[in-house]
Amino acid sequence: MIFSKKYSFLFFVMILLNSHFVQSQSDSIDRKFIHSIFTKDKIKVDGIILDEAWKSAEINSQFFQKNPLVLPNAEPKTEFQVLHDHENIYIAVTCYQPFKSIIQTVKRDQDYFDSDGIAILLDPFQNKSSGYLFGVSSSAIQSEAILTSMNVTFEWDAKWYAQTKQYNDRWTAEIQIPFKILKFDTKNKIWGINLARNLTAISQYHTWNKVPQQFQGIDIGFLGLIEFKEIPKSKQILTSLIPYAKSTYRQPTQDEPYFTAGIQTKHNIGTKFNLDLAVNPDFSQTDIDEQVTNLSRFSIFLPENRTFFIDNSDIFGSYGIGSIKPFFSRTIGLDNNGRTIPILAGARLTGNINPKLRMGLMNMTTAKTSEKDLANYSAATLYQNLWSRSRIKAIFLNKQNIGNNSNDNYGRNTAAEFTYIKKDGSIIAWTGFSNSFKKNYNSKNHFLLSGIYYTGKNFETSIDFSSVGTNYYTDMGYVLRIENYDAARDTTIRKGFHQSSQNISYRKYYSEISKFAESGLYLENFIVANSNLSFNERISEIGSYLNLKNGNEMNLNLSQSEVNLPFPYKFVTDENSKNLESKIYSFANLELNFNSAKRNKLSYDFSTAYGGFFNGTKFTTNIGVNYRIQAIANLGLRYDIDYIKLAEGYGEDRFNRLVVKAEFFLTKKIFFTNFLQYVDQINRFTLNSKLQWNFAPLSDLFLVYLDDYNTSIFSFGEGQAGRNYSIALKVNYWLDL
């Protein structure tokens, strides 16, 4: 009750602060302005800028250097022009470059920012909260992404076209972006636009419109403006069909049909909405999850990488904070161990009701399995933009189990949040609440959050608060630390909590002649209290970092932890060792990290840490090496070791993790990827080999081999217990009607 009053007071303060910010804000952002010339000529997209129409287009240049310092008149020079007709936007770019380009990969949508390239950023609604990125490397490898005010998502797919041409002193690109893949308002002739150029070989980044030093170059709040003299009165209808067929052989048990097929479809509804449908979708070609050693007391949540759930994913998944999420799409079609639960069908409608109001509806149904009932997942959300960049949003979530395997037949959540973002992006403040609804749990079912963040050129600081009730359930999301394992009774106990994090940092930028690019100092503190406000956990850290202009980075930090262990717990695998007692532990840790420049053919990273760990010590070393044979192969090796030595009688243990990745680019259309990982903490060895032929845009043939052992890598000769392997042949084809 005391904590709730504190939150109510904090929400009130935040609202007052927000009101003050709104009254005092002014648009101090410099925005360049250009025109797109309408053309009736046919543009041949071949990377050679010789079409007659380009002679009438404005030539725009005068880029800013963004990294390592913000400076005008960036060199080497970049020029671009924009044309459009009733069907497409065309961009021609000339990138002067007196040195050889660096290309990390020839696979679409991968490692874009680590290769030389140019990106077009578009905000058709000028709402500074959502938009698009279309990037092309100097070797014509395409990457498209959804931009939001908080992140960038490259898993989005769309058909557009780009070609490049190499010269001795420059490379050129021609880009064609169909209007039909964009959402926009036909009454709005002025869009947000920026161009961002990667110059990997010299560790620089250039932007056409100026972006302040402390923000990312692709920040959607700092776009320039482009005016279209004519744009389509109604967008062309686009229906994309993406059928697939797959044949699978699995041993020792064939737990899925030998042959399966399904389809995904994408439909434009007017100029503002997208409707996505799926029947029996399959994600077997998706990269497998990378397992890690977990020495925390809580589960690790792996990221979403299934394309169907990515498009407009921010409208559903941006609620909550990093460790507490009312919605997390991996709860649909995957169990807690990452194993597939077949999805029977699904639909998602997303778009803009008007330039400031976005909406999203989603409904998915998963199949019945031996362990899970058939289940239906529904979500409905609204985003209302306020003022320049702020927003208020609300969501309703419902999971309904259909069957008799569980008494827990439904789980529902509601959430509402307000986020204030100052026009120049320097202040972000947020507040919100969420409730869960589940049979027999009608109290302590809340989640409250609030915080404020400030960033300037040299200083950055933030503070946030969250409160989670013991009975706050998220059947379509997750809460990181609500479930506590009791090793003595071999059971899991739910405990509500309050948490807060605070940090402050200082960064310094160096002159053009210095070898240093940036350095900084930071202080961070994270504290957790139990529901009754008694102490639970605290982690305090002080650190420093140094980034060099050659791309090398290093970091040194010292942390001090204090944990009031709520229940007996065991980190080691020795069954004869004693459980750690439920009491307060205090320990410190020193860590050093070094990352070499990714632009080098041979790059590596190294980190080591040593210090206390509850009543003993812990030593950790992580080593990663990658060798690039440009446009031919990427070869990577990573080895992690964690050694725990606790007080006498409590045991000691060593955990190893080995990851090997070998990626071969046989042509620009054929790739052979091998991924091997061994994690002895979970006693798992996995080999995934994938041959991919990109025979048409966004259309592929996959041959995938998966070998998975649930036994020690050193005991293959002892029956290979728990081994599963499969071979799958899958083809999908993207057809636009």
C-alpha positions in Angstrom: 0.0 0.0 0.0 2.8 2.4 0.9 4.5 1.6 -2.4 1.3 2.1 -4.4 1.0 5.6 -2.8 4.6 6.4 -3.8 3.8 5.4 -7.4 0.6 7.5 -7.4 2.7 10.5 -6.3 5.4 9.7 -8.9 2.8 9.5 -11.7 1.4 12.9 -10.6 4.9 14.4 -10.7 5.6 12.9 -14.1 2.4 14.4 -15.5 3.4 17.8 -14.1 6.8 17.4 -15.7 5.3 16.4 -19.0 3.0 19.4 -19.0 6.0 21.7 -18.3 8.0 20.0 -21.2 5.1 20.4 -23.6 4.7 24.1 -22.8 8.4 24.8 -23.1 9.5 22.7 -26.0 10.4 24.3 -29.3 11.5 22.7 -32.6 15.2 23.5 -32.7 15.9 20.7 -35.2 17.5 21.8 -38.5 15.6 20.1 -41.3 16.8 20.2 -44.9 14.2 20.4 -47.6 14.2 18.9 -51.1 11.8 18.1 -53.9 11.1 14.9 -55.7 10.6 15.5 -59.4 7.7 13.7 -61.1 8.7 11.8 -64.3 6.8 10.0 -67.0 10.0 8.3 -68.2 10.8 4.7 -67.6 13.8 4.4 -65.2 16.1 1.4 -65.8 17.4 0.3 -62.3 20.9 -0.9 -63.2 23.1 1.2 -61.0 24.2 3.4 -64.0 22.8 6.8 -63.6 22.3 7.7 -67.3 18.6 7.8 -67.8 17.4 11.1 -69.3 15.1 11.7 -66.4 18.0 12.1 -63.9 19.2 15.2 -65.7 16.1 17.1 -64.4 16.4 15.9 -60.8 17.9 18.0 -58.1 21.4 17.0 -57.0 21.6 17.0 -53.2 24.9 16.7 -51.3 26.6 18.4 -48.3 26.4 15.4 -45.9 27.3 15.6 -42.3 29.9 13.3 -40.7 28.1 11.6 -37.9 30.8 9.4 -36.4 33.2 9.8 -34.8 32.4 13.5 -34.7 29.5 15.5 -36.1 31.1 17.8 -38.7 29.8 19.5 -41.9 31.0 18.8 -45.5 31.7 15.1 -44.9 34.4 13.5 -47.1 34.4 11.5 -49.2 31.5 13.2 -50.9 28.0 11.7 -51.4 25.4 12.9 -53.9 21.8 11.8 -54.4 18.7 12.6 -56.5 15.0 11.6 -56.1 12.4 11.0 -58.8 8.9 9.5 -58.7 6.1 8.4 -60.9 2.7 7.1 -59.9 4.1 3.7 -58.9 7.6 4.2 -57.5 10.1 6.4 -55.8 13.5 6.3 -57.4 16.8 7.3 -55.7 20.1 7.6 -57.4 23.2 7.9 -55.2 26.8 8.5 -56.0 29.3 7.5 -53.3 32.8 8.8 -53.9 35.3 6.4 -52.3 39.0 6.2 -53.0 39.4 2.9 -51.1 38.1 -0.6 -51.5 34.7 -1.4 -50.0 34.2 -3.8 -47.1 31.3 -6.3 -47.4 30.7 -8.5 -44.5 28.1 -10.7 -46.1 26.2 -11.2 -49.4 23.0 -12.4 -47.5 20.0 -10.1 -47.4 19.2 -8.3 -44.2 22.4 -9.4 -42.3 25.1 -7.2 -40.8 24.0 -4.2 -42.8 25.8 -1.6 -40.6 29.1 -3.5 -40.8 29.4 -3.1 -44.6 29.8 -0.1 -46.9 26.4 1.0 -48.0 23.7 3.7 -48.3 20.3 3.7 -46.5 17.2 5.6 -47.3 15.1 6.5 -44.3 11.4 7.4 -44.9 8.6 8.7 -42.5 5.6 9.0 -44.8 3.3 10.2 -42.0 5.8 12.5 -40.4 4.8 11.2 -37.0 8.4 10.6 -35.9 7.4 7.3 -34.4 7.5 4.8 -37.3 9.0 4.5 -40.7 11.1 2.5 -43.1 14.8 1.9 -43.9 15.9 0.7 -47.3 19.6 -0.1 -47.4 21.9 -1.3 -50.1 25.6 -2.3 -49.8 28.1 -1.3 -52.4 27.7 -4.8 -53.8 23.9 -4.4 -54.2 23.0 -6.5 -51.2 19.6 -5.3 -50.0 18.3 -4.8 -46.4 15.0 -3.4 -45.4 13.8 -2.6 -41.9 10.9 -1.1 -39.9 12.0 2.0 -37.9 10.5 3.1 -34.7 11.5 5.8 -32.2 13.1 3.1 -30.1 14.6 0.5 -32.4 15.2 -0.9 -35.9 13.9 -4.3 -37.1 15.5 -6.0 -40.1 13.3 -9.1 -40.1 10.6 -7.2 -42.1 10.4 -8.2 -45.7 9.2 -6.3 -48.8 9.9 -6.3 -52.5 11.9 -3.4 -53.8 14.8 -3.1 -56.2 18.4 -1.9 -56.2 21.5 -2.2 -58.3 25.0 -0.8 -57.9 28.0 -0.1 -60.2 31.6 0.1 -59.2 34.1 2.7 -60.5 37.7 3.4 -59.7 36.9 6.5 -57.5 33.2 5.8 -56.6 30.3 3.5 -56.6 26.8 4.3 -57.6 23.4 2.9 -56.7 19.9 3.1 -58.2 17.0 2.3 -55.9 13.3 1.7 -56.8 10.8 1.7 -53.9 7.2 0.9 -54.9 4.5 3.0 -53.3 2.5 -0.1 -52.8 4.8 -1.5 -50.1 4.5 1.6 -48.0 1.7 3.0 -45.7 1.1 6.7 -46.3 -1.6 9.4 -46.4 -2.4 10.4 -50.0 -3.2 14.0 -48.7 0.3 14.4 -47.3 2.8 15.4 -50.0 5.6 16.1 -47.5 7.4 13.1 -46.0 10.4 12.8 -43.7 13.6 11.6 -45.4 17.2 11.1 -44.6 20.1 9.3 -46.1 22.8 7.5 -44.0 26.0 6.2 -45.4 28.3 3.5 -43.9 32.0 3.9 -44.5 33.3 0.8 -42.7 36.9 1.0 -44.0 37.5 4.3 -42.2 35.0 3.7 -39.3 32.8 6.7 -40.3 29.1 7.2 -40.7 27.6 10.1 -42.7 24.0 11.5 -42.8 22.4 14.0 -45.1 20.3 15.7 -42.5 22.2 16.5 -39.3 21.8 14.1 -36.4 23.2 15.2 -33.0 26.2 13.4 -31.7 24.4 11.5 -28.9 21.7 9.9 -31.1 21.9 7.1 -33.7 22.3 8.2 -37.3 19.0 6.4 -38.2 17.0 8.2 -35.5 13.6 8.9 -37.0 13.2 12.1 -35.1 15.9 13.9 -37.1 14.8 13.4 -40.7 14.8 16.1 -43.3 11.8 16.8 -45.5 10.9 15.9 -49.1 8.0 17.2 -51.1 6.3 15.2 -53.8 4.6 17.3 -56.5 2.3 14.3 -57.4 1.7 11.1 -55.5 -0.9 8.4 -56.2 -4.5 9.3 -55.3 -5.0 5.7 -54.2 -2.3 3.2 -53.7 -2.1 0.2 -56.0 -3.6 -2.9 -54.6 -1.0 -5.3 -53.5 -1.6 -8.9 -52.6 1.4 -11.1 -51.9 1.1 -14.9 -51.7 3.8 -16.8 -50.0 3.1 -20.5 -50.2 5.5 -23.2 -49.0 5.9 -26.9 -49.2 8.2 -29.0 -46.9 9.2 -32.6 -46.7 10.8 -33.8 -43.4 12.5 -37.0 -42.3 13.0 -37.2 -38.5 14.6 -39.8 -36.3 14.2 -41.6 -33.9 10.5 -40.7 -34.0 8.6 -39.0 -36.8 6.6 -36.6 -34.7 5.4 -34.6 -37.6 4.0 -35.4 -41.1 6.5 -36.3 -43.8 4.9 -33.6 -46.0 3.4 -30.3 -45.0 2.3 -27.2 -46.8 0.9 -23.8 -45.9 0.6 -20.2 -47.0 1.1 -16.7 -45.8 -0.6 -13.8 -47.5 -0.1 -10.0 -47.3 -2.8 -7.6 -48.4 -3.0 -3.8 -48.6 -6.2 -2.3 -47.6 -6.3 1.2 -48.9 -3.1 3.2 -48.4 -2.9 2.8 -44.6 -3.5 -0.8 -43.6 -1.9 -4.2 -44.0 -3.7 -7.5 -43.5 -1.5 -10.6 -42.9 -3.0 -14.0 -43.0 -1.3 -17.4 -42.3 -2.5 -21.0 -42.6 -0.2 -23.6 -41.1 2.9 -21.3 -41.2 6.3 -22.9 -40.9 9.5 -21.4 -39.6 12.0 -24.3 -40.0 14.4 -22.2 -42.1 14.7 -19.6 -39.3 18.1 -19.6 -37.5 18.0 -21.7 -34.4 18.3 -20.1 -31.0 21.7 -19.6 -29.6 22.0 -21.3 -26.2 23.9 -19.6 -23.4 25.3 -20.6 -20.0 22.9 -19.2 -17.4 24.3 -18.4 -14.0 21.4 -16.3 -12.8 18.5 -17.6 -10.7 16.0 -16.8 -13.5 15.1 -18.0 -17.0 16.6 -16.4 -20.1 14.2 -15.1 -22.8 15.5 -15.5 -26.3 14.6 -13.0 -29.0 11.9 -13.4 -31.7 13.3 -14.2 -35.2 10.2 -15.4 -37.0 9.4 -13.1 -39.9 5.6 -13.3 -39.6 5.7 -11.8 -36.1 8.1 -8.9 -36.9 6.1 -6.6 -39.3 4.7 -3.8 -37.0 5.8 -5.9 -34.0 6.4 -2.7 -32.0 2.7 -1.9 -31.9 2.1 -5.1 -29.8 5.5 -5.7 -28.1 6.6 -2.3 -26.9 4.6 -2.4 -23.7 6.4 -2.8 -20.4 10.2 -2.7 -19.9 13.0 -5.1 -20.9 12.5 -7.7 -18.2 8.7 -7.3 -17.8 6.6 -7.6 -21.0 2.8 -8.1 -21.1 3.2 -9.3 -24.7 6.0 -11.4 -26.2 5.4 -13.1 -29.5 7.5 -16.2 -28.7 4.7 -17.3 -26.4 2.8 -18.1 -29.6 3.9 -21.3 -31.4 6.9 -22.0 -29.1 7.0 -23.7 -25.7 9.4 -22.7 -22.8 12.2 -24.8 -24.3 11.9 -23.3 -27.8 10.2 -26.3 -29.3 7.6 -25.7 -32.0 3.9 -25.8 -31.3 2.1 -25.9 -34.7 0.2 -22.8 -35.6 -3.1 -23.7 -37.3 -4.0 -20.2 -38.6 -3.6 -16.5 -37.8 -4.5 -13.0 -38.9 -3.1 -9.6 -38.2 -4.4 -6.2 -39.2 -2.1 -3.2 -38.6 -2.0 0.4 -39.9 -2.9 4.0 -39.4 -6.5 5.2 -38.9 -5.1 8.7 -39.4 -1.5 10.1 -39.4 -1.5 10.2 -35.6 -3.5 7.1 -34.7 -2.2 3.5 -35.3 -4.0 0.3 -34.5 -3.3 -3.4 -34.5 -5.5 -6.5 -34.2 -4.1 -10.1 -34.1 -5.6 -13.5 -33.7 -3.6 -16.8 -33.7 -4.6 -20.4 -33.0 -2.1 -23.1 -32.0 -2.7 -26.9 -32.4 -3.3 -29.4 -29.6 -0.2 -31.4 -28.6 0.5 -34.2 -26.1 1.3 -31.5 -23.5 -0.7 -28.5 -24.6 -4.4 -27.8 -25.3 -5.5 -26.1 -28.5 -5.1 -22.4 -27.7 -6.3 -19.1 -29.2 -4.3 -15.9 -28.8 -5.9 -12.4 -29.4 -4.5 -8.9 -29.1 -5.9 -5.5 -29.8 -4.0 -2.2 -29.4 -4.2 1.5 -30.2 -1.4 4.1 -30.4 -2.3 7.8 -30.4 0.5 10.2 -31.2 0.5 13.4 -29.2 2.2 16.7 -30.0 5.4 16.1 -31.9 6.7 12.7 -30.8 4.8 11.7 -27.7 2.1 9.0 -27.5 -0.5 7.3 -25.4 -1.3 3.6 -26.1 -3.4 0.8 -24.7 -3.6 -3.0 -25.4 -5.9 -5.9 -24.5 -4.5 -9.5 -24.6 -6.4 -12.8 -24.3 -5.2 -16.4 -24.3 -7.9 -19.0 -24.3 -7.1 -22.7 -23.8 -9.6 -25.0 -25.5 -9.4 -28.5 -23.9 -9.3 -30.4 -20.6 -5.5 -30.6 -20.0 -5.5 -27.6 -17.8 -7.7 -25.9 -15.2 -6.0 -22.7 -16.1 -8.2 -22.1 -19.2 -7.6 -18.4 -19.8 -5.2 -15.5 -19.1 -6.0 -11.9 -19.9 -4.1 -8.6 -19.6 -4.8 -5.0 -20.1 -2.2 -2.2 -20.3 -2.1 1.5 -20.8 1.0 3.7 -21.1 1.9 7.3 -21.8 5.3 8.2 -23.2 6.5 11.8 -23.5 9.4 12.4 -25.9 10.7 15.9 -26.2 10.9 17.1 -29.8 14.7 17.0 -29.9 14.8 13.6 -28.2 16.7 14.7 -25.2 14.0 13.8 -22.6 11.9 10.7 -22.5 9.4 10.2 -19.7 6.9 7.3 -19.3 4.3 6.0 -17.0 1.8 3.1 -17.2 0.0 0.3 -15.6 -1.2 -3.2 -16.5 -3.5 -5.7 -14.9 -3.9 -9.5 -15.4 -7.1 -11.5 -15.2 -7.0 -15.1 -14.3 -9.4 -17.5 -12.6 -9.1 -17.3 -8.7 -6.5 -14.5 -8.9 -8.2 -11.2 -8.3 -5.7 -9.3 -6.1 -2.0 -8.5 -6.3 -2.4 -8.7 -10.1 -0.9 -5.3 -11.1 2.2 -4.1 -12.9 3.1 -0.4 -12.6 6.0 1.3 -14.3 7.4 4.9 -14.6 10.6 6.5 -15.5 12.5 9.4 -17.0 15.6 9.6 -19.3 17.7 12.5 -20.3 20.5 12.5 -22.8 22.8 15.4 -23.8 25.9 15.5 -25.9 28.1 14.7 -22.9 25.8 13.6 -20.0 23.1 10.9 -19.8 21.0 9.9 -16.9 17.9 7.9 -16.2 15.8 6.5 -13.4 12.8 4.0 -13.5 10.5 2.2 -11.2 8.4 -0.9 -11.6 6.1 -2.8 -9.3 4.8 -6.3 -10.0 2.2 -8.1 -7.9 2.5 -11.8 -6.9 -0.5 -12.7 -9.0 0.4 -10.7 -12.1 0.4 -13.4 -14.8 1.4 -12.9 -18.5 0.3 -15.9 -20.5 1.2 -13.9 -23.7 4.3 -12.3 -22.2 6.9 -12.8 -19.5 8.1 -11.4 -16.1 11.8 -12.2 -15.5 12.1 -12.6 -11.7 8.6 -13.4 -10.5 9.3 -17.2 -10.2 11.8 -18.2 -7.6 13.2 -21.8 -7.4 13.4 -23.4 -4.0 16.0 -26.2 -4.3 15.2 -27.7 -0.9 11.6 -28.4 -1.9 12.2 -28.7 -5.7 9.5 -26.2 -6.4 8.9 -22.8 -7.8 7.3 -20.0 -5.8 5.9 -16.8 -7.1 7.0 -13.6 -5.3 5.9 -10.1 -6.3 8.6 -7.3 -6.2 9.4 -3.7 -6.7 12.5 -2.7 -8.7 14.3 0.5 -9.7 17.4 1.2 -11.8 19.4 4.5 -11.9 22.3 5.4 -14.0 24.4 8.4 -14.9 27.2 8.6 -17.5 29.6 11.1 -19.0 31.1 10.8 -22.4 33.9 12.7 -24.2 34.5 13.1 -27.9 37.9 13.7 -29.2 39.4 16.0 -31.9 39.9 14.9 -35.6 43.6 14.4 -35.1 43.3 12.2 -32.0 43.4 8.4 -32.2 40.6 8.2 -29.7 37.0 8.6 -30.8 35.0 8.5 -27.6 35.5 7.7 -23.9 33.2 7.6 -20.9 32.5 7.0 -17.3 29.3 5.6 -15.9 27.6 4.7 -12.7 24.7 2.2 -12.5 22.5 0.9 -9.7 19.8 -1.7 -9.7 17.8 -2.4 -6.6 14.9 -4.9 -5.9 12.5 -4.9 -2.9 10.1 -7.6 -1.9 6.3 -6.9 -1.9 6.5 -5.8 1.8 9.4 -3.4 0.9 12.0 -5.6 2.6 15.4 -5.9 0.8 15.8 -8.4 -2.0 18.8 -7.5 -4.2 21.2 -4.7 -5.2 23.8 -4.5 -8.0 26.0 -1.3 -8.2 28.5 -0.8 -11.0 31.1 1.8 -11.9 32.8 1.5 -15.3 34.7 3.3 -18.0 35.1 2.7 -21.8 37.3 3.8 -24.6 36.5 3.7 -28.3 39.3 4.2 -30.9 38.9 5.6 -34.4 40.4 2.4 -35.8 37.3 0.6 -34.5 38.7 -1.1 -31.4 36.7 -0.8 -28.2 37.5 -1.6 -24.5 35.6 -1.5 -21.3 36.5 -1.9 -17.6 34.0 -2.1 -14.8 33.7 -3.0 -11.1 30.4 -4.2 -9.7 29.3 -4.9 -6.1 26.3 -7.2 -5.5 24.2 -7.9 -2.4 21.6 -10.6 -2.6 19.0 -11.7 0.0 18.5 -15.2 -1.3 14.8 -16.0 -0.7 15.1 -19.8 -0.9 17.9 -22.4 -0.9 19.5 -22.6 -4.3 22.2 -24.6 -6.1 24.3 -23.4 -9.0 26.6 -26.4 -9.3 25.6 -29.8 -10.8 27.1 -31.9 -7.9 24.1 -33.5 -6.2 26.1 -34.2 -3.1 27.0 -30.6 -2.5 24.9 -28.4 -0.1 22.4 -25.8 -1.2 23.2 -22.2 -0.6 21.3 -21.1 2.5 18.6 -18.5 2.4 20.4 -15.4 3.7 22.2 -12.2 2.6 25.3 -12.5 0.5 27.6 -9.7 -0.5 30.4 -9.9 -3.2 32.3 -7.9 -5.8 33.4 -8.5 -9.4 36.0 -6.9 -11.8 35.5 -7.3 -15.6 37.5 -6.3 -18.6 36.2 -6.4 -22.2 37.9 -5.8 -25.6 36.4 -5.8 -29.1 38.6 -5.4 -32.2 37.3 -3.6 -35.3 34.8 -5.6 -37.3 36.3 -4.0 -40.5 39.4 -6.2 -40.2 39.4 -9.6 -42.0 40.4 -11.1 -38.7 38.4 -9.7 -35.8 38.1 -10.9 -32.2 36.6 -10.1 -28.8 37.8 -11.0 -25.4 36.3 -10.6 -21.9 37.4 -11.8 -18.5 35.9 -11.3 -15.1 36.9 -12.5 -11.6 35.4 -11.9 -8.2 33.0 -13.2 -5.5 30.0 -15.3 -6.1 27.7 -15.8 -3.1 29.9 -17.6 -0.5 32.7 -18.4 -3.1 34.3 -17.1 -6.2 33.6 -17.1 -10.0 36.0 -16.8 -12.9 34.7 -16.1 -16.4 36.5 -15.9 -19.8 34.9 -15.4 -23.2 36.8 -15.5 -26.4 35.4 -15.0 -29.9 37.3 -15.0 -33.3 35.9 -14.3 -36.8 37.7 -14.5 -40.1 36.2 -12.9 -43.2 37.1 -14.0 -46.7 35.3 -11.2 -48.5 32.2 -12.3 -50.5 33.3 -15.9 -50.0 33.0 -16.9 -46.4 32.7 -15.9 -42.7 34.3 -18.3 -40.2 33.6 -17.8 -36.5 34.6 -19.5 -33.3 33.5 -18.7 -29.7 34.4 -20.3 -26.4 33.1 -19.4 -23.0 34.2 -20.8 -19.7 32.7 -20.2 -16.2 34.4 -21.6 -13.1 32.6 -21.5 -9.8 34.3 -22.4 -6.5 32.0 -22.1 -3.5 32.8 -22.5 0.2 33.8 -26.0 1.3 30.9 -28.4 1.1 28.9 -26.2 -1.3 30.7 -27.6 -4.4 32.5 -26.2 -7.4 31.8 -26.5 -11.1 33.1 -25.5 -14.6 30.7 -24.7 -17.4 31.8 -24.7 -21.0 30.2 -23.3 -24.1 31.5 -23.7 -27.7 30.0 -22.1 -30.8 31.3 -22.6 -34.3 29.7 -20.9 -37.3 30.9 -21.4 -40.9 29.1 -19.5 -43.6 30.0 -19.9 -47.2 28.7 -17.7 -50.1 28.8 -20.0 -53.1 27.3 -17.3 -55.2 25.2 -14.2 -54.5 22.2 -16.4 -54.5 23.4 -19.7 -52.9 24.6 -19.9 -49.3 25.7 -22.7 -47.1 25.6 -22.0 -43.3 26.8 -24.4 -40.6 26.1 -23.7 -36.9 27.4 -25.9 -34.1 27.0 -25.3 -30.4 27.8 -27.2 -27.3 26.6 -26.1 -23.8 27.5 -28.5 -21.1 25.3 -26.8 -18.5 22.2 -28.1 -20.3 24.2 -31.1 -21.6 23.3 -30.2 -25.2 25.1 -30.5 -28.5 23.4 -29.1 -31.7 24.5 -29.0 -35.3 22.4 -27.1 -37.8 23.4 -27.0 -41.5 21.4 -25.1 -44.0 21.8 -24.8 -47.8 19.8 -21.9 -49.2 19.1 -21.0 -52.8 17.5 -17.6 -53.3 16.1 -18.3 -56.8 13.9 -15.2 -56.9 13.4 -12.1 -54.8 12.3 -13.3 -51.3 11.8 -16.8 -52.6 14.0 -19.6 -51.5 14.8 -23.3 -51.5 16.1 -24.7 -48.2 17.8 -28.0 -47.4 18.2 -28.1 -43.6 19.9 -30.8 -41.5 19.5 -30.6 -37.7 21.3 -32.9 -35.2 20.5 -32.5 -31.6 22.0 -34.5 -28.7 20.8 -34.3 -25.1 23.9 -36.0 -23.8 27.6 -35.2 -23.3 29.6 -34.5 -26.4 32.3 -36.8 -24.9 30.0 -39.8 -24.6 28.8 -40.3 -28.2 29.9 -43.9 -28.1 27.6 -44.7 -25.1 24.4 -45.1 -26.9 23.9 -41.5 -28.0 21.0 -41.2 -25.7 18.5 -38.4 -26.4 19.7 -37.9 -30.0 17.3 -36.4 -32.5 18.1 -35.6 -36.1 16.1 -34.4 -39.1 16.4 -33.5 -42.7 14.0 -31.0 -44.2 13.5 -29.7 -47.8 11.5 -26.6 -48.0 10.5 -24.2 -50.8 8.7 -20.9 -50.5 7.8 -18.5 -53.2 6.8 -14.8 -52.9 4.2 -14.0 -55.6 2.8 -10.4 -56.0 -0.6 -10.2 -57.6 
